[in-house]
Amino acid sequence: MTERAVNSEGSSPRRRQLTPSQPADQAPPSLLDAATRTAMAQVAVMCWFLYSLGPIVLLIRDDLQLSRAEAGLHSSLVLLGGLTSGLLSPIVVRRFGRHNTRRLGLCALAAGCAVMATGDVVWVTLAGAYLCGLGITVAVSAVNASIVEHHGHASGSALSLLNAVGATLGICAPLVSTAALSSGATWHDILLMTGTAAVLTIFAARRRFPSDAHAQELMTESSNTAATDPAAPLPRTTSGHGVEFRFLLFALTAAMLVEFSTNIYAIDLICVNGHLTVAAAATYAAAFIAGFAAGRWTAIPLAIRTAPLTLGLWAAGISAAAAASLVIVHSPVLIAIALFTLGIGTGPGYPILASAALAATTSDRDKASALIAVVGGGGAAFAPFVLGMLADGFGISAVFAGLSGIATLSTGVLLYAMFYNRQHGGWVPKQRNLGV
């Protein structure tokens, strides 16, 4: 995607700055405007489901007498639903618009929770998990594209803010689940509570982004042009993705894989190595989500003055070191400290790298966001299942050895990307103009 143009005198190439479009004379919108608060509520309920999934999967495993690999399929089906939704998302946005797409995603999440809650056999709970993943990723893809266009140069901070709020609420998810279980509730009741929250959010969060209508018109126009004149050149916004987008996409996939797999296996690690019950382990496992939230809150001001590649590199390095430490520690307190550190490293990865990838794309942002869902979700979909087989064969610590290796590989890719960036021009800009 890097373009080099020779000036009129035939001298050195000039750089094309790749940032979300925002008129120079227009003040950046507030990070807490009404439309962003609506998206914040939608992201929060989805995060609640994702962060409560860990204890739910353990309880399903015990109740249905499944192996770790079989129980890990629930997380894989959530991500496979995301893979499917990535293929469908551009079509849904073109037909219904981003705002209605987000609401449809919440409807699918509520339906998926209801299916899982009523399931007493594994194929029913797996079907519900797939439906939940389908709804979450459709909604998140629409949120990401809207935020990047709405906030322009501050989109990295805006996405970090949304995800930080979601992660902060997510800290409460395993704690509330534990309290509910102690009071006699079951995993069926916890899922029904999440589905009810999704339904309430559909009716409570109604504010639209100003750019949503324009995005739907642009996608419809592009589709009509291709249908009526196949030989016509594609619009500039649908030309493709450059090599820098692929670097960021790989690192983003690795961050998603580490995040989801840790969320699934953290409680199991504490139960086995720390010799605790599920209820007690869930309290210690909340340290990961606490660190996760801290990492995302920290990323909000850092994204204003630090290049996304630099932030992503530090995040991947911290994740690799923290995951490696989980292989050797066995005290519940030390495991909680390592999980907190892993959360700090994992937290900034998704919002920072996603906003940078969407800013660096030459393609329609809705399609780029869908591609992130397809590749990221597909790459992470089989990880819990594969890691579950690894744990069945070599012990739960092997899961985090694998996660450390993945984060280390991501660090290497981002280092190479920084070298590529210096050789070919500044294609990933710093985030600027934070409008609060």
C-alpha positions as CSV (number, residue, x, y, z in Angstrom):
1,M,0.0,0.0,0.0
2,T,3.0,2.3,0.4
3,E,3.0,4.6,-2.6
4,R,6.0,6.6,-3.8
5,A,5.5,9.5,-6.1
6,V,8.2,11.5,-7.8
7,N,7.8,15.3,-7.7
8,S,7.8,17.6,-10.7
9,E,11.6,17.9,-10.6
10,G,12.1,14.1,-10.5
11,S,13.6,14.1,-7.0
12,S,13.1,12.0,-4.0
13,P,9.8,10.2,-3.3
14,R,7.2,11.7,-1.0
15,R,5.2,9.9,1.6
16,R,1.5,9.5,1.6
17,Q,0.1,9.8,5.1
18,L,-2.4,7.0,5.8
19,T,-4.8,8.2,8.4
20,P,-8.6,8.1,8.8
21,S,-10.1,11.0,6.9
22,Q,-11.0,14.0,9.0
23,P,-11.4,17.6,7.6
24,A,-8.6,19.8,8.9
25,D,-11.1,22.6,9.8
26,Q,-13.3,20.3,11.8
27,A,-12.8,19.8,15.5
28,P,-12.5,16.2,16.5
29,P,-15.5,14.7,18.3
30,S,-15.4,14.1,22.0
31,L,-14.5,10.6,23.1
32,L,-17.6,10.6,25.2
33,D,-20.2,11.9,22.7
34,A,-23.6,10.2,22.6
35,A,-22.8,7.9,19.6
36,T,-19.6,6.7,21.2
37,R,-21.4,6.1,24.5
38,T,-23.9,4.0,22.6
39,A,-21.1,1.9,21.1
40,M,-19.6,1.7,24.6
41,A,-22.7,0.1,26.0
42,Q,-22.9,-2.4,23.1
43,V,-19.2,-3.4,23.6
44,A,-19.6,-3.7,27.3
45,V,-22.3,-6.4,27.1
46,M,-20.3,-8.3,24.6
47,C,-17.2,-8.1,26.8
48,W,-19.3,-9.3,29.8
49,F,-20.2,-12.5,27.8
50,L,-16.6,-13.1,26.7
51,Y,-15.1,-12.7,30.2
52,S,-17.7,-14.8,31.9
53,L,-17.1,-17.6,29.3
54,G,-14.1,-19.1,31.2
55,P,-16.0,-20.2,34.3
56,I,-19.0,-21.2,32.2
57,V,-16.9,-23.5,30.1
58,L,-15.4,-25.2,33.1
59,L,-18.9,-25.7,34.6
60,I,-20.2,-27.1,31.3
61,R,-17.2,-29.4,31.2
62,D,-17.9,-30.8,34.7
63,D,-21.7,-31.0,34.2
64,L,-21.5,-32.7,30.8
65,Q,-18.3,-34.7,31.7
66,L,-16.2,-33.4,28.8
67,S,-12.5,-33.4,28.2
68,R,-10.5,-30.2,28.1
69,A,-10.3,-30.4,24.3
70,E,-14.1,-30.9,24.0
71,A,-14.8,-28.1,26.4
72,G,-12.4,-25.8,24.5
73,L,-14.6,-26.3,21.5
74,H,-17.0,-23.8,23.0
75,S,-14.5,-21.0,22.7
76,S,-13.5,-22.3,19.2
77,L,-17.2,-22.2,18.1
78,V,-17.5,-18.6,19.4
79,L,-14.5,-17.7,17.2
80,L,-15.8,-19.7,14.3
81,G,-19.0,-17.8,14.5
82,G,-16.8,-14.7,14.2
83,L,-15.2,-16.2,11.1
84,T,-18.6,-16.7,9.5
85,S,-19.8,-13.2,10.5
86,G,-16.7,-11.7,8.9
87,L,-17.8,-13.1,5.6
88,L,-21.4,-11.9,6.1
89,S,-20.7,-8.5,7.7
90,P,-20.2,-6.4,4.5
91,I,-23.4,-7.8,3.1
92,V,-25.4,-7.1,6.3
93,V,-24.0,-3.5,6.6
94,R,-24.9,-2.8,3.0
95,R,-28.4,-4.1,3.5
96,F,-29.2,-2.7,7.0
97,G,-26.5,-0.1,7.8
98,R,-24.0,-0.1,10.6
99,H,-26.4,1.0,13.4
100,N,-28.9,-1.8,12.7
101,T,-26.0,-4.3,12.1
102,R,-24.8,-3.6,15.7
103,R,-28.3,-4.2,17.0
104,L,-28.7,-7.4,15.0
105,G,-25.5,-8.6,16.5
106,L,-26.8,-8.1,20.0
107,C,-30.0,-10.0,19.0
108,A,-27.9,-12.9,17.9
109,L,-25.9,-12.8,21.2
110,A,-29.1,-12.9,23.2
111,A,-30.4,-15.8,21.1
112,G,-27.1,-17.7,21.5
113,C,-27.1,-17.3,25.3
114,A,-30.7,-18.6,25.4
115,V,-29.7,-21.7,23.3
116,M,-26.7,-22.4,25.5
117,A,-28.7,-22.0,28.7
118,T,-31.3,-24.5,27.5
119,G,-28.8,-27.1,26.4
120,D,-28.2,-30.3,28.3
121,V,-26.1,-31.9,25.6
122,V,-22.9,-30.7,24.1
123,W,-24.1,-30.1,20.5
124,V,-26.7,-27.7,21.8
125,T,-24.3,-25.7,23.9
126,L,-21.8,-25.6,21.0
127,A,-24.6,-24.3,18.7
128,G,-25.3,-21.6,21.1
129,A,-21.7,-20.6,21.4
130,Y,-21.5,-20.4,17.6
131,L,-24.5,-18.1,17.5
132,C,-23.0,-15.9,20.2
133,G,-19.7,-15.6,18.3
134,L,-21.7,-14.7,15.1
135,G,-23.5,-11.9,16.8
136,I,-20.5,-10.5,18.7
137,T,-18.3,-10.2,15.6
138,V,-20.9,-8.7,13.4
139,A,-21.5,-6.0,16.0
140,V,-17.8,-5.4,16.7
141,S,-16.9,-5.1,13.0
142,A,-19.5,-2.4,12.6
143,V,-18.4,-0.6,15.8
144,N,-14.7,-0.6,14.7
145,A,-15.4,0.9,11.3
146,S,-17.7,3.5,12.8
147,I,-15.2,4.6,15.5
148,V,-12.3,4.9,13.0
149,E,-14.4,7.1,10.6
150,H,-16.0,9.1,13.5
151,H,-12.9,9.9,15.5
152,G,-10.2,10.1,12.8
153,H,-6.7,10.5,14.2
154,A,-8.0,9.8,17.7
155,S,-9.5,6.4,16.7
156,G,-6.8,4.4,18.5
157,S,-7.6,6.2,21.8
158,A,-11.4,5.9,21.1
159,L,-11.1,2.1,20.5
160,S,-8.9,1.8,23.6
161,L,-11.5,3.6,25.7
162,L,-14.4,1.4,24.5
163,N,-12.4,-1.7,25.1
164,A,-11.1,-0.4,28.5
165,V,-14.7,0.2,29.7
166,G,-15.6,-3.3,28.5
167,A,-12.7,-4.9,30.2
168,T,-13.3,-3.0,33.4
169,L,-16.8,-4.3,33.5
170,G,-15.5,-7.7,32.5
171,I,-13.5,-7.8,35.8
172,C,-16.9,-8.2,37.5
173,A,-18.1,-11.0,35.2
174,P,-16.2,-13.9,36.9
175,L,-16.7,-12.4,40.3
176,V,-20.5,-12.1,39.7
177,S,-20.5,-15.6,38.3
178,T,-18.8,-16.9,41.4
179,A,-21.2,-15.1,43.7
180,A,-24.2,-16.4,41.8
181,L,-22.9,-19.9,41.9
182,S,-22.3,-19.6,45.6
183,S,-25.9,-18.5,46.1
184,G,-27.2,-21.6,44.3
185,A,-27.4,-20.4,40.6
186,T,-26.2,-22.6,37.7
187,W,-24.3,-21.8,34.5
188,H,-27.7,-21.8,32.8
189,D,-28.8,-18.9,35.0
190,I,-25.6,-16.9,34.3
191,L,-26.1,-17.2,30.5
192,L,-29.7,-16.1,30.8
193,M,-28.6,-13.1,32.8
194,T,-26.2,-12.2,30.0
195,G,-28.8,-12.6,27.3
196,T,-31.2,-10.4,29.2
197,A,-28.5,-7.7,29.4
198,A,-28.1,-7.9,25.6
199,V,-31.8,-7.4,25.0
200,L,-31.9,-4.4,27.3
201,T,-28.9,-2.9,25.5
202,I,-30.7,-3.2,22.1
203,F,-33.5,-0.9,23.3
204,A,-31.5,1.4,25.5
205,A,-28.6,2.2,23.1
206,R,-30.1,3.9,20.1
207,R,-27.8,6.8,19.1
208,R,-26.3,6.6,15.6
209,F,-22.9,7.7,14.3
210,P,-23.2,10.4,11.6
211,S,-20.9,8.4,9.3
212,D,-23.1,5.3,9.3
213,A,-25.5,6.4,6.6
214,H,-22.6,7.6,4.3
215,A,-20.9,4.2,4.7
216,Q,-24.1,2.3,3.7
217,E,-24.5,4.6,0.6
218,L,-20.8,4.1,-0.4
219,M,-21.0,0.3,-0.1
220,T,-24.3,0.2,-2.0
221,E,-22.9,2.4,-4.8
222,S,-19.7,0.3,-5.1
223,S,-21.9,-2.9,-5.3
224,N,-24.2,-1.4,-8.0
225,T,-21.2,-0.1,-10.0
226,A,-19.7,-3.6,-10.1
227,A,-23.0,-5.2,-11.0
228,T,-23.9,-2.9,-13.8
229,D,-20.4,-2.5,-15.3
230,P,-18.0,-5.3,-14.4
231,A,-15.3,-3.7,-16.6
232,A,-15.5,-0.4,-14.7
233,P,-12.5,0.3,-12.4
234,L,-13.1,-0.2,-8.7
235,P,-13.4,2.8,-6.4
236,R,-10.3,3.8,-4.6
237,T,-11.8,2.5,-1.3
238,T,-12.0,-1.0,-2.6
239,S,-8.6,-1.5,-4.2
240,G,-7.1,-3.9,-1.7
241,H,-4.7,-4.3,1.3
242,G,-1.0,-3.5,1.4
243,V,1.8,-5.4,3.0
244,E,1.7,-3.2,6.1
245,F,-1.9,-4.2,6.7
246,R,-0.9,-7.8,6.6
247,F,1.9,-7.2,9.2
248,L,-0.7,-5.6,11.6
249,L,-3.2,-8.3,10.8
250,F,-0.8,-11.0,11.9
251,A,0.1,-9.3,15.1
252,L,-3.6,-8.6,15.8
253,T,-4.5,-12.3,15.3
254,A,-1.8,-13.3,17.7
255,A,-3.1,-10.8,20.3
256,M,-6.6,-12.2,19.9
257,L,-5.4,-15.7,20.3
258,V,-3.5,-15.0,23.5
259,E,-6.4,-13.0,24.9
260,F,-9.1,-15.6,24.2
261,S,-7.0,-18.6,25.2
262,T,-5.9,-17.1,28.5
263,N,-9.5,-16.2,29.3
264,I,-10.4,-19.8,28.8
265,Y,-7.5,-21.6,30.6
266,A,-6.6,-19.2,33.4
267,I,-9.0,-20.7,35.9
268,D,-7.9,-24.2,34.9
269,L,-4.3,-23.3,35.4
270,I,-5.0,-22.0,38.9
271,C,-7.1,-25.0,39.8
272,V,-4.4,-27.4,38.8
273,N,-1.2,-25.6,39.8
274,G,-2.6,-23.7,42.7
275,H,-4.8,-26.6,44.0
276,L,-7.9,-24.4,44.4
277,T,-11.6,-25.0,43.6
278,V,-13.2,-23.4,40.6
279,A,-14.9,-20.7,42.7
280,A,-11.7,-19.7,44.5
281,A,-9.7,-19.9,41.2
282,A,-12.1,-17.6,39.5
283,T,-11.3,-14.9,42.0
284,Y,-7.6,-15.1,41.3
285,A,-8.2,-15.3,37.5
286,A,-9.9,-11.9,37.7
287,A,-6.3,-10.6,37.9
288,F,-5.9,-11.2,34.2
289,I,-9.0,-9.1,33.4
290,A,-7.8,-6.4,35.9
291,G,-4.5,-6.2,34.1
292,F,-6.3,-6.3,30.8
293,A,-8.4,-3.3,31.8
294,A,-5.3,-1.5,33.2
295,G,-3.5,-2.1,29.9
296,R,-6.3,-0.6,27.8
297,W,-6.8,2.4,30.1
298,T,-3.0,3.1,29.9
299,A,-3.1,2.8,26.1
300,I,-5.6,5.7,25.8
301,P,-3.1,8.5,26.5
302,L,-0.1,6.6,25.1
303,A,-1.9,6.2,21.7
304,I,-1.9,10.0,21.4
305,R,1.9,10.4,21.2
306,T,3.3,6.9,20.5
307,A,3.3,5.1,17.2
308,P,1.0,2.0,17.0
309,L,3.9,-0.3,16.1
310,T,5.9,0.8,19.1
311,L,2.9,0.2,21.4
312,G,2.2,-3.2,19.8
313,L,5.8,-4.2,20.1
314,W,5.9,-3.5,23.8
315,A,2.6,-5.2,24.4
316,A,3.7,-8.4,22.6
317,G,7.0,-8.5,24.5
318,I,5.3,-8.2,27.9
319,S,2.8,-10.8,26.9
320,A,5.5,-13.3,25.9
321,A,7.5,-12.8,29.1
322,A,4.4,-13.1,31.3
323,A,3.0,-16.2,29.6
324,A,6.4,-17.8,30.0
325,S,6.5,-17.1,33.7
326,L,3.1,-18.9,34.1
327,V,4.8,-22.1,33.1
328,I,7.1,-22.1,36.2
329,V,5.1,-20.5,39.0
330,H,2.7,-22.5,41.2
331,S,1.6,-20.3,44.0
332,P,-1.9,-18.8,43.5
333,V,-0.6,-15.3,44.4
334,L,2.3,-15.5,41.9
335,I,0.0,-16.9,39.2
336,A,-2.3,-13.9,39.8
337,I,0.6,-11.5,39.5
338,A,1.7,-13.1,36.3
339,L,-1.8,-13.1,34.9
340,F,-2.1,-9.4,35.8
341,T,1.1,-8.7,33.9
342,L,-0.1,-10.8,30.9
343,G,-3.3,-8.7,31.0
344,I,-1.3,-5.5,30.8
345,G,0.5,-6.8,27.8
346,T,-2.5,-8.2,26.1
347,G,-4.9,-5.3,26.7
348,P,-3.6,-2.7,24.3
349,G,-3.1,-5.2,21.5
350,Y,-6.5,-5.4,19.9
351,P,-7.6,-1.7,19.9
352,I,-4.2,-0.2,18.9
353,L,-3.5,-2.7,16.2
354,A,-7.1,-2.8,14.9
355,S,-7.2,1.0,14.5
356,A,-3.8,1.1,12.9
357,A,-4.7,-1.7,10.5
358,L,-8.0,0.1,9.5
359,A,-6.1,3.4,9.1
360,A,-3.5,1.7,6.9
361,T,-5.9,-0.1,4.6
362,T,-6.6,0.9,1.0
363,S,-9.9,-1.0,1.1
364,D,-13.4,-0.1,2.2
365,R,-13.2,0.0,6.0
366,D,-16.2,-2.2,6.5
367,K,-14.6,-4.9,4.3
368,A,-11.3,-4.4,6.1
369,S,-13.0,-4.8,9.5
370,A,-14.7,-7.9,8.2
371,L,-11.3,-9.3,7.0
372,I,-9.9,-8.7,10.5
373,A,-12.8,-10.7,11.9
374,V,-12.3,-13.5,9.4
375,V,-8.5,-13.9,9.7
376,G,-8.3,-13.0,13.4
377,G,-11.3,-15.1,14.3
378,G,-10.2,-18.0,12.1
379,G,-6.6,-17.9,13.4
380,A,-7.8,-17.9,17.0
381,A,-10.8,-20.2,16.5
382,F,-8.9,-23.5,16.8
383,A,-6.4,-22.3,19.4
384,P,-8.5,-23.3,22.5
385,F,-9.1,-26.8,21.0
386,V,-5.5,-27.3,20.0
387,L,-4.2,-26.0,23.3
388,G,-6.8,-28.2,25.1
389,M,-5.3,-31.3,23.4
390,L,-1.8,-30.0,24.4
391,A,-3.0,-29.7,28.0
392,D,-4.6,-33.2,27.9
393,G,-1.3,-34.6,26.8
394,F,1.3,-32.5,28.6
395,G,-0.4,-30.6,31.3
396,I,-2.1,-27.2,31.6
397,S,1.3,-25.4,31.8
398,A,2.0,-26.4,28.2
399,V,-0.9,-24.1,27.1
400,F,1.0,-21.0,28.4
401,A,4.3,-22.2,26.9
402,G,2.5,-22.2,23.6
403,L,1.0,-18.8,24.2
404,S,4.5,-17.4,25.0
405,G,5.8,-18.8,21.8
406,I,3.0,-17.1,19.8
407,A,3.6,-13.8,21.5
408,T,7.3,-14.0,20.8
409,L,6.6,-14.7,17.1
410,S,4.4,-11.6,17.1
411,T,7.2,-9.6,18.6
412,G,9.5,-10.6,15.8
413,V,6.9,-9.7,13.1
414,L,6.4,-6.3,14.6
415,L,10.2,-5.7,14.8
416,Y,10.4,-6.6,11.1
417,A,7.5,-4.3,10.4
418,M,9.3,-1.4,12.1
419,F,12.3,-2.0,9.9
420,Y,10.1,-2.2,6.9
421,N,8.4,1.0,7.9
422,R,11.7,2.9,8.1
423,Q,12.8,1.5,4.7
424,H,9.5,2.3,2.9
425,G,8.1,5.4,4.6
426,G,5.9,6.2,7.5
427,W,2.7,4.3,6.7
428,V,1.4,3.9,10.3
429,P,0.8,7.3,11.8
430,K,0.7,8.4,15.4
431,Q,-2.7,9.0,16.8
432,R,-3.4,12.6,17.4
433,N,-6.1,15.2,18.3
434,L,-7.7,13.7,21.3
435,G,-11.0,15.5,21.6
436,V,-12.5,14.9,25.1
